Amino acid sequence: MALDPISLKAALGAGLLSFPVTPFNDDDRFNRSVYEDHVGWLSGFGASVLFAAGGTGEFFSLTPDELPEVVRAAKASAGATPIVSGCGYGTKMAVRIARLAEEAGADGILLLPQYLIDASQDGLFAHVKAVCDAVDIGVMVYNRDNAILSADTLARLCEVCPNLVGFKDGSGEIGLVRQITATIGDRLTYLGGMPTAELFADAYLGAGVTTYSSAVFNFVPALAQEFYTALRAGKTETTNRILRDFFFPFMEIRNRRKGYAVSAVKAGVRLQGFDSGPVRAPLTDLTADEVSMLEKLIAPHRR
């Protein structure tokens, strides 16, 4: 049975979050056995929620018919860890995907930006409300790119969508984030969602965002938890050391080409022994030299 929205809200704020990559086999099909092995491994490192088919899980490369299988596989292998499903595109398709995810057993929905076009605040309001109205499970909005909700619009949504439980920010607009956290208060749980979120965690913590989704949790989960624990305890010496030793060098690899925020993570998963396969087009995989760079970086953290 799926979590009720209030329980999901509490789980989202209880600790570190992550987005497992979606593995593909040589025929470019979802590799369920590898996915279940990987999610089962990750579930032993204390993530409070895992997101199936999120951004790092290449939601944008999956068909609506593939997504329920990913959700079911995550639920089957994650133990007691709640599973939130990615969702997105235009309103009609987003409503369909949300319902498919709920039927597959997802505990919640992460609504990613709609495809391509910009929209007014009234349009974004109608879009989010339609998805919330379509399901009984909890919904989080992802403020990013062409889907930037204002504090006023978010407040209106909170009034009419009782299952809207979370706000995730990937815009980097700290002023807007602080306005939202001050305006909405504890009505929502607030999640940091910048690529390689640890690089921004201090700033977001100061803006009232107490947790975030860690992409590198996919392949160095113990290190990701060490950083998160030190951050919440105010141990700046520890977080600075991990930033210098791992995250800044990882950022240099990630920044070498567009899309590497996903590709580098999937490469890390492969280096940890999970045959996650390649990324799907339009993303591209790391070069052999870049994989070697990443291998040296994670060598102290091999499982």
C-alpha positions, 0 to 999 in steps of 0.5 A: 500500500502506498504512503498517504501524502502526509507520511510521504511529506514526513519521509521526504524531510527525514534524510538524504534522497536519491535518484537511481539510474535506469539501466538498459541492456544491449537491446536498449530495453530496461534491464530490470534485474540490474536495476533491482540489484542496484536499488537493493544495494542503495536501500541499505545506505539509509536514503529516506526516499528513492525516486524511480525514473527521475532526472538522473534516471533518464525520465525524459528518455523513457516511454510512458509504457516503460515507467510503470515497470521501473516503478514496480521494480523499485518497489520490489527491491527497495524494502521499506524505502518509499518510492517516488516516480518521475512525471512530466511533459504536457498536462494530458500526458503528465496526468496519464503518467501520474495515474500509471505510476500510482497504479504501479505502486508509487508512493508519490509523484515528482512533477518535472517541467513540461516539455519545451514551452514556457507557460504563464503562472496561471498555466502552471497552476492549471498544470500542477492542479490537474496532476494533483487532482488525478491521483491520491498520492503525494505530489512534489513540484520541481521548480526548474527551467521553464517551470518556475512557480512564484510564491503566490502561485505555490500558495494558491496550489497549497490551498486547493491541492491537499496532496501537494506535499513537496517543493524541489528547486533546481533553479538556483534562485536562492532569493525566490527559494527563501521567499517561498520557504518564508511564505509557505512555511511547513505546509511543504517539505523543501528539497534541493535539486541542483545538479550535484546538489552537494555543491549548493547544499550550504546555501540551500540550508541557509534558505530553509531547505533541509534536504536534497537529492544526491545523484552521487549516492548512486555510486558512493552512497556512504560518502554521500551520507557522510557529507549530508550528516556533516552538513546537518551537524554543522561540521564545516571542516568535514564538508569542506574536505569532501568537497575538495577531495571528491565533489570539486574533481567530480564537477570538473568531469561533469562539466566537460560536456552537456548532459554529463550530470547524468552520464557521469553518474551512470558511469560511476554505477558501472564502475561499482560493478552494476551493468547499467548500460549506456545512456540513451540519446540525446545524452552521450556517455563519457569517453574512455579517458573520462571514465579513467578519471572517474575511476581514480576518483572513486577508487577509495570508495569502491564497494 
